[in-house]
Amino acid sequence: MGSWGAILKHPEDLFPLLKLKIAAIHAEKQIPSEPHWSFCYTLLHKVSRSFSFVIQQLRPELRNAVCIFYLVLRGLDTVEDDTSIPSDIKVPILLSFHRHIYDPDWHFSCGIKDYKVLMDNFHNVSHAFLELERSYQEAIEDITKRMGAGMAKFICKEVGTIDDYDEYCHYAAGLVGLGLSKLFYASGLEDMATDSLSNSMGVFLQKTNIIRDYLEDINEIPKSRMFWPREIWSKYANKLEELKNEEHSVEAVECLNEMVTNALSLVEDCLKYMSALRDPFIFRFCAIPQIMAIGTLALCYNNVEVFRGVVKMRRGLTAKVIDQTRAMPDVYGAFFDFSCMLKAKVDKNDPNATQTLNRVEAIQKACKDSGLLSKSSCLVVSKPMYNSSLIIVVFILLSVLFAFLSIK
């Protein structure tokens, strides 16, 4: 649920953490009984716990469509990521994947661990897909086809320029944003968003992940493909892997800061997209990951630990984001708070300091101009309402309670 040290340091996190734990237990009880749907939701939880929880924000019919959309694209991504598959076999599968989802007998063994389970039992995903409304099927098929073609294009292509980087992120995640907008529209709950804004929603999350996961990706065996664009990193190192070495710490952080600054250019589009959403459940589904992304960038910026270990928001703060994100004032408040945190870390001697400050100030202006900041809750800094002794007692009692419930 969260470490003792973190809870004692941030006692205000306790009750959001408890609510998150209870919600997770409730979500597990909501898994459908039909074997193919049970497989899909159980595996969704295993391959992405964060997405598995966020998806529970949606209404049941749309939730099923988004679940299958995610698993189909996860299957496609598993094929792309498996370096043991020769290109002459991989490319045709990527290009035809959108047709295989209609075939309940098709599967292709690849990937590792839970991803191998997904691919070995892909017939369950196909069965569930075939039960969706036709409008949902068409949206999923279209995006799968376009993403497969994009992945095939980048199988043997290096991400050299910033344009390449933007194009890759469009195929890897911008299309997810477009697909979700199509599903929201098909549900009748939202108007059709523009492709440009939908793309920015996905690309912002993708660029955040690429930045945060540098060390994990660079150390992966067999060697993983990297997506930091050469146009950026070549200013700071001869080889991308040099950035993880301590003797290159200054250059590594400067490169990191340019990568973060590049990602910040998408924020205003994301705010526009979210401000147009009408359904409160779709809103939470979209807003929570976006707030997590800006919070992650604020932590990563000017932080050499990106090249030493894992940098991510503490679990308690994540729980607060999930608990307190209800409407646009909360989004504006979170983006404003995290942009302030990032701004405070800008070193005037950084080669991209001026551009970074310009982008941060543009985000802050958008938040202020909304006129909703005064109605927002504070995520980043809040005063603890309970003393440490009470927190310890409550934590012990609840740990015993949850242990009992898990046995039951």
PyMOL commands that set and color helices and strands:
alter all, ss='L'
color gray80, all
select helices_A, chain A and resi 4-9+11-29+35-47+49-55+60-81+87-100+113-120+122-130+134-154+162-186+195-212+214-218+230-233+240-244+246-264+267-275+280-300+304-307+315-324+328-344+353-369+373-375+388-407
alter helices_A, ss='H'
color red, helices_A
deselect
rebuild
show_as cartoon
